[in-house]
C-alpha cells in the first residue's frame, strides 16, 4: 500500500504499489471491540500507513491483503459488466 485517504461515510481510498486503486467503505456497525474508536469520524480520519498496513493511533491496524482483494474483486466485477 502506498496511498491511503479517508473519505466521507467511513470510506477509504487506497493506492497499491502495482497501481491498483479503489475505495472500501467500512460498516460502522462492525466497528466494535478494538475497532470501536474508529466510530469517531475525527479518529477514523487519522488513518496512516505503517509497514504496509492500514493503521490508527493506539495500535489499531487492518491487514492490507483483504482490502486489496476486495478492491480487485470490485474492479473485476466492473470489467465484466462493461
DSSP file (Angstrom, degrees, kcal/mol; ACC not computed):
  #  RESIDUE AA STRUCTURE BP1 BP2  ACC     N-H-->O    O-->H-N    N-H-->O    O-->H-N    TCO  KAPPA ALPHA  PHI   PSI    X-CA   Y-CA   Z-CA
    1    1 A X              0   0    0      0, 0.0    15,-0.3     0, 0.0    51,-0.1   0.000 360.0 360.0 360.0 132.5    0.0    0.0    0.0
    2    2 A X        +     0   0    0     13,-3.2     2,-0.3     1,-0.3    14,-0.2   0.518 360.0  35.3-121.0 -12.0    1.4    3.4   -1.0
    3    3 A X  E     +A   15   0A   0     12,-1.9    12,-2.1    45,-0.1     2,-0.3  -0.997  52.2 173.8-147.5 139.0   -1.6    5.7   -0.5
    4    4 A X  E     +A   14   0A   0     -2,-0.3     2,-0.4    10,-0.2    10,-0.2  -0.967   3.6 175.7-144.8 129.6   -4.5    6.0    1.9
    5    5 A X  E     -A   13   0A   0      8,-2.2     8,-2.9    -2,-0.3     2,-0.2  -0.982  24.6-134.8-135.0 122.6   -7.0    8.8    2.1
    6    6 A X  E     -A   12   0A   0     -2,-0.4     2,-0.2    39,-0.2     6,-0.2  -0.510  28.8-177.0 -72.9 145.1  -10.0    8.8    4.4
    7    7 A X  E  >  -A   11   0A   0      4,-3.1     4,-0.7    -2,-0.2     3,-0.5  -0.764  33.6 -63.4-132.2 177.9  -13.3    9.9    2.8
    8    8 A X  T >4 S+     0   0    0     -2,-0.2     3,-0.8     1,-0.2    -1,-0.2  -0.152 110.6  26.8 -62.2 157.2  -16.9   10.5    3.9
    9    9 A X  T 34 S-     0   0    0      1,-0.2    -1,-0.2    16,-0.1    19,-0.1   0.833 132.4 -61.8  59.8  39.3  -19.1    7.8    5.3
   10   10 A X  T 34 S+     0   0    0     -3,-0.5    16,-3.1     1,-0.2     2,-0.3   0.817  96.4 146.3  59.4  33.9  -16.2    5.6    6.6
   11   11 A X  E <<  -AB   7  25A   0     -3,-0.8    -4,-3.1    -4,-0.7     2,-0.4  -0.736  32.0-160.4 -99.1 151.5  -14.8    5.1    3.2
   12   12 A X  E     -AB   6  24A   0     12,-2.5    12,-2.1    -2,-0.3     2,-0.5  -0.998   9.9-145.6-131.5 134.4  -11.1    4.8    2.4
   13   13 A X  E     -AB   5  23A   0     -8,-2.9    -8,-2.2    -2,-0.4     2,-0.3  -0.888  23.8-165.9 -98.6 127.9   -9.3    5.4   -0.9
   14   14 A X  E     -AB   4  22A   0      8,-3.2     8,-1.8    -2,-0.5     2,-0.4  -0.866  14.7-168.7-114.5 145.9   -6.3    3.0   -1.3
   15   15 A X  E     -AB   3  21A   0    -12,-2.1   -13,-3.2    -2,-0.3   -12,-1.9  -0.998  13.5-160.8-129.2 131.4   -3.5    3.0   -3.8
   16   16 A X    >   -     0   0    0      4,-2.7     3,-2.0    -2,-0.4    -2,-0.0  -0.702  32.3-106.9-110.6 162.5   -1.2    0.0   -4.0
   17   17 A X  T 3  S+     0   0    0      1,-0.3    -1,-0.1    -2,-0.2     0, 0.0   0.786 117.6  58.1 -57.3 -31.3    2.3   -0.4   -5.5
   18   18 A X  T 3  S-     0   0    0      2,-0.1    -1,-0.3     1,-0.1     3,-0.1   0.285 121.9-104.5 -86.8  12.7    1.0   -2.3   -8.5
   19   19 A X  S <  S+     0   0    0     -3,-2.0     2,-0.2     1,-0.3    -2,-0.1   0.387  75.9 139.9  81.0  -0.5   -1.2    0.7   -9.5
   20   20 A X        +     0   0    0     -5,-0.1    -4,-2.7     2,-0.0     2,-0.3  -0.558  26.2 169.3 -67.8 136.0   -4.4   -0.9   -8.3
   21   21 A X  E     +B   15   0A   0     -2,-0.2     2,-0.3    -6,-0.2    -6,-0.2  -0.980   6.8 124.7-146.1 158.4   -6.6    1.6   -6.5
   22   22 A X  E     -B   14   0A   0     -8,-1.8    -8,-3.2    -2,-0.3     2,-0.4  -0.982  46.3 -82.7 172.2-175.6  -10.1    1.9   -5.2
   23   23 A X  E     -B   13   0A   0     -2,-0.3     2,-0.4   -10,-0.2   -10,-0.2  -0.883  24.2-171.1-118.8 146.3  -12.4    2.6   -2.3
   24   24 A X  E     -B   12   0A   0    -12,-2.1   -12,-2.5    -2,-0.4     2,-0.5  -1.000  12.5-149.8-133.0 133.8  -13.6    0.5    0.5
   25   25 A X  E     -B   11   0A   0     -2,-0.4     2,-0.3   -14,-0.2   -14,-0.3  -0.913  12.1-143.1-105.1 126.1  -16.4    1.5    2.9
   26   26 A X        -     0   0    0    -16,-3.1     2,-0.7    -2,-0.5     5,-0.1  -0.665  21.2-119.2 -83.4 142.0  -16.2    0.2    6.4
   27   27 A X    >   -     0   0    0     -2,-0.3     3,-2.3     1,-0.2     4,-0.4  -0.727  14.4-150.1 -83.2 113.7  -19.5   -0.7    8.0
   28   28 A X  G >  S+     0   0    0     -2,-0.7     3,-1.3     1,-0.3    -1,-0.2   0.806  95.6  63.7 -55.4 -29.4  -19.9    1.5   11.1
   29   29 A X  G 3  S+     0   0    0      1,-0.3    -1,-0.3    -3,-0.1    -2,-0.0   0.699 100.9  51.7 -67.2 -19.0  -22.0   -1.3   12.7
   30   30 A X  G <  S+     0   0    0     -3,-2.3     2,-1.9     1,-0.1    -1,-0.3   0.404  79.3 101.8 -97.3   0.9  -19.0   -3.6   12.6
   31   31 A X    <   +     0   0    0     -3,-1.3     2,-0.2    -4,-0.4     8,-0.2  -0.548  56.9 125.9 -86.5  75.3  -16.7   -1.1   14.3
   32   32 A X    >   +     0   0    0     -2,-1.9     3,-2.1     6,-0.1     4,-0.1  -0.694  52.5  13.1-123.8 174.6  -16.8   -2.8   17.7
   33   33 A X  G >  S-     0   0    0      1,-0.3     3,-1.6    -2,-0.2     4,-0.3  -0.337 135.8  -2.1  59.4-130.1  -14.3   -4.1   20.2
   34   34 A X  G 3  S+     0   0    0      1,-0.3     3,-0.4     2,-0.1    -1,-0.3   0.733 138.2  55.8 -66.0 -20.5  -10.8   -2.9   19.4
   35   35 A X  G X  S+     0   0    0     -3,-2.1     3,-1.9     1,-0.2     4,-0.3   0.487  77.0 100.4 -88.4  -3.0  -12.2   -1.2   16.3
   36   36 A X  G X  S+     0   0    0     -3,-1.6     3,-2.1     1,-0.3     4,-0.3   0.831  71.0  63.7 -53.8 -38.4  -14.7    0.9   18.3
   37   37 A X  G >  S+     0   0    0     -3,-0.4     3,-1.6     1,-0.3    -1,-0.3   0.781  89.6  69.9 -59.2 -23.0  -12.6    4.1   18.3
   38   38 A X  G <  S+     0   0    0     -3,-1.9    -1,-0.3     1,-0.3     6,-0.2   0.669  79.6  77.1 -68.8 -14.4  -12.9    4.2   14.5
   39   39 A X  G <  S+     0   0    0     -3,-2.1     2,-0.7    -4,-0.3    -1,-0.3   0.706  76.7  83.6 -66.6 -19.2  -16.6    5.1   15.1
   40   40 A X  S <> S-     0   0    0     -3,-1.6     4,-3.0    -4,-0.3     3,-0.4  -0.789  77.3-149.0 -85.0 115.1  -15.4    8.6   15.9
   41   41 A X  H  > S+     0   0    0     -2,-0.7     4,-2.3     1,-0.3    -1,-0.2   0.869  95.3  54.0 -56.3 -41.3  -15.0   10.3   12.5
   42   42 A X  H  4 S+     0   0    0      1,-0.2    -1,-0.3     2,-0.2     4,-0.2   0.905 113.4  43.2 -61.3 -40.4  -12.2   12.5   13.7
   43   43 A X  H >4 S+     0   0    0     -3,-0.4     3,-2.0    -6,-0.2    -2,-0.2   0.925 110.6  55.3 -69.6 -44.6  -10.3    9.4   14.9
   44   44 A X  H >< S+     0   0    0     -4,-3.0     3,-1.1     1,-0.3    -2,-0.2   0.881 102.3  58.2 -53.7 -40.5  -11.1    7.5   11.7
   45   45 A X  T 3< S+     0   0    0     -4,-2.3    -1,-0.3     1,-0.3   -39,-0.2   0.538  87.3  77.2 -71.6  -5.7   -9.6   10.3    9.7
   46   46 A X  T <   +     0   0    0     -3,-2.0    -1,-0.3    -4,-0.2    11,-0.2   0.233  68.2 140.5 -86.6  14.4   -6.2    9.9   11.5
   47   47 A X    <   +     0   0    0     -3,-1.1     2,-0.3     9,-0.1     9,-0.2  -0.200  22.5 166.1 -58.5 146.1   -5.5    6.8    9.4
   48   48 A X  E     -C   55   0B   0      7,-2.5     7,-3.0   -43,-0.1     2,-0.5  -0.940  38.6 -97.9-151.5 171.9   -2.0    6.2    8.1
   49   49 A X  E     -C   54   0B   0     -2,-0.3     2,-0.4     5,-0.2     5,-0.2  -0.854  34.4-179.1 -99.6 129.7    0.2    3.5    6.6
   50   50 A X  E >  S-C   53   0B   0      3,-2.8     3,-1.7    -2,-0.5     6,-0.0  -0.917  73.1 -27.1-132.1 105.5    2.5    1.6    9.0
   51   51 A X  T 3  S-     0   0    0     -2,-0.4     3,-0.1     1,-0.3    -1,-0.1   0.826 125.5 -50.0  61.2  31.9    4.8   -1.0    7.5
   52   52 A X  T 3  S+     0   0    0      1,-0.3     2,-0.3   -51,-0.1    -1,-0.3   0.347 118.2 109.1  88.8  -6.2    2.3   -1.6    4.6
   53   53 A X  E <  S-C   50   0B   0     -3,-1.7    -3,-2.8    10,-0.1     2,-0.4  -0.732  76.6-110.4-103.2 153.7   -0.7   -1.9    6.9
   54   54 A X  E     +CD  49  62B   0      8,-1.8     8,-2.5    -2,-0.3     2,-0.3  -0.687  52.0 177.4 -76.8 127.1   -3.6    0.4    7.4
   55   55 A X  E     -CD  48  61B   0     -7,-3.0    -7,-2.5    -2,-0.4     2,-0.3  -0.930  27.3-168.8-141.2 158.6   -3.2    1.9   10.9
   56   56 A X  E  >  - D   0  60B   0      4,-2.7     4,-1.2    -2,-0.3     3,-0.4  -0.911  47.2 -77.1-134.1 162.2   -4.5    4.3   13.5
   57   57 A X  T  4 S+     0   0    0     -2,-0.3     3,-0.2     1,-0.2    -1,-0.1  -0.219 111.5  47.0 -56.3 152.0   -3.1    5.5   16.8
   58   58 A X  T  4 S-     0   0    0      1,-0.2    -1,-0.2    -3,-0.0     3,-0.1   0.717 129.3 -72.4  87.1  21.6   -3.3    3.1   19.7
   59   59 A X  T  4 S+     0   0    0     -3,-0.4     2,-0.6     1,-0.2    -1,-0.2   0.817  86.1 149.2  62.4  32.9   -2.1    0.0   17.8
   60   60 A X  E  <  +D   56   0B   0     -4,-1.2    -4,-2.7    -3,-0.2     2,-0.3  -0.868  18.4 156.7 -94.6 126.0   -5.2   -0.3   15.7
   61   61 A X  E     -D   55   0B   0     -2,-0.6     2,-0.4    -6,-0.2    -6,-0.2  -0.982  33.2-149.0-148.1 161.1   -4.5   -1.8   12.3
   62   62 A X  E     -D   54   0B   0     -8,-2.5    -8,-1.8    -2,-0.3     2,-0.2  -0.993  31.1-114.0-128.6 136.5   -6.0   -3.7    9.4
   63   63 A X     >  -     0   0    0     -2,-0.4     4,-0.8   -10,-0.2     3,-0.4  -0.486  19.2-142.2 -69.8 136.6   -4.1   -6.1    7.1
   64   64 A X  H  > S+     0   0    0      1,-0.2     4,-2.7    -2,-0.2     5,-0.2   0.711  87.4  75.3 -74.8 -19.4   -3.9   -4.8    3.6
   65   65 A X  H  > S+     0   0    0      1,-0.2     4,-2.3     2,-0.2    -1,-0.2   0.900  96.8  45.6 -64.3 -41.2   -4.3   -8.2    1.8
   66   66 A X  H  > S+     0   0    0     -3,-0.4     4,-2.1     2,-0.2    -1,-0.2   0.892 114.6  49.1 -67.7 -38.1   -8.1   -8.5    2.5
   67   67 A X  H  X S+     0   0    0     -4,-0.8     4,-2.3     2,-0.2    -2,-0.2   0.893 109.6  52.4 -66.6 -39.5   -8.6   -4.8    1.4
   68   68 A X  H  X S+     0   0    0     -4,-2.7     4,-2.8     1,-0.2     5,-0.2   0.939 109.8  48.5 -60.3 -47.6   -6.6   -5.5   -1.8
   69   69 A X  H  X S+     0   0    0     -4,-2.3     4,-2.8     1,-0.2    -2,-0.2   0.901 110.0  52.2 -60.6 -40.9   -8.7   -8.5   -2.6
   70   70 A X  H  X S+     0   0    0     -4,-2.1     4,-2.1     2,-0.2    -1,-0.2   0.920 112.5  44.4 -63.1 -43.7  -11.9   -6.5   -2.1
   71   71 A X  H  X S+     0   0    0     -4,-2.3     4,-2.2     2,-0.2    -2,-0.2   0.909 113.9  49.9 -67.0 -41.9  -10.7   -3.7   -4.4
   72   72 A X  H  X S+     0   0    0     -4,-2.8     4,-2.4     1,-0.2    -2,-0.2   0.901 110.6  50.3 -63.7 -40.6   -9.5   -6.2   -7.0
   73   73 A X  H  X S+     0   0    0     -4,-2.8     4,-2.3    -5,-0.2    -1,-0.2   0.907 109.4  51.0 -63.7 -41.5  -12.9   -8.0   -6.9
   74   74 A X  H  X S+     0   0    0     -4,-2.1     4,-2.2     1,-0.2    -2,-0.2   0.911 110.9  49.2 -61.1 -42.2  -14.8   -4.7   -7.3
   75   75 A X  H  X S+     0   0    0     -4,-2.2     4,-2.3     1,-0.2    -2,-0.2   0.916 110.3  50.5 -63.1 -43.8  -12.6   -3.9  -10.3
   76   76 A X  H  X S+     0   0    0     -4,-2.4     4,-2.1     1,-0.2    -1,-0.2   0.888 109.3  51.0 -63.4 -39.8  -13.2   -7.4  -11.8
   77   77 A X  H  X S+     0   0    0     -4,-2.3     4,-1.7     1,-0.2    -1,-0.2   0.921 110.9  48.4 -63.4 -44.2  -17.0   -7.0  -11.4
   78   78 A X  H  X S+     0   0    0     -4,-2.2     4,-1.0     1,-0.2    -2,-0.2   0.893 110.8  51.2 -63.1 -39.4  -16.9   -3.6  -13.1
   79   79 A X  H  < S+     0   0    0     -4,-2.3     3,-0.4     1,-0.2    -1,-0.2   0.890 109.8  48.8 -67.4 -38.9  -14.9   -5.0  -16.0
   80   80 A X  H  < S+     0   0    0     -4,-2.1    -1,-0.2     1,-0.2    -2,-0.2   0.834 108.9  54.4 -68.5 -31.7  -17.2   -7.9  -16.5
   81   81 A X  H  <        0   0    0     -4,-1.7    -1,-0.2     1,-0.2    -2,-0.2   0.704 360.0 360.0 -75.1 -19.5  -20.2   -5.6  -16.5
   82   82 A X     <        0   0    0     -4,-1.0    -1,-0.2    -3,-0.4    -2,-0.2   0.474 360.0 360.0 -77.8 360.0  -18.7   -3.4  -19.3
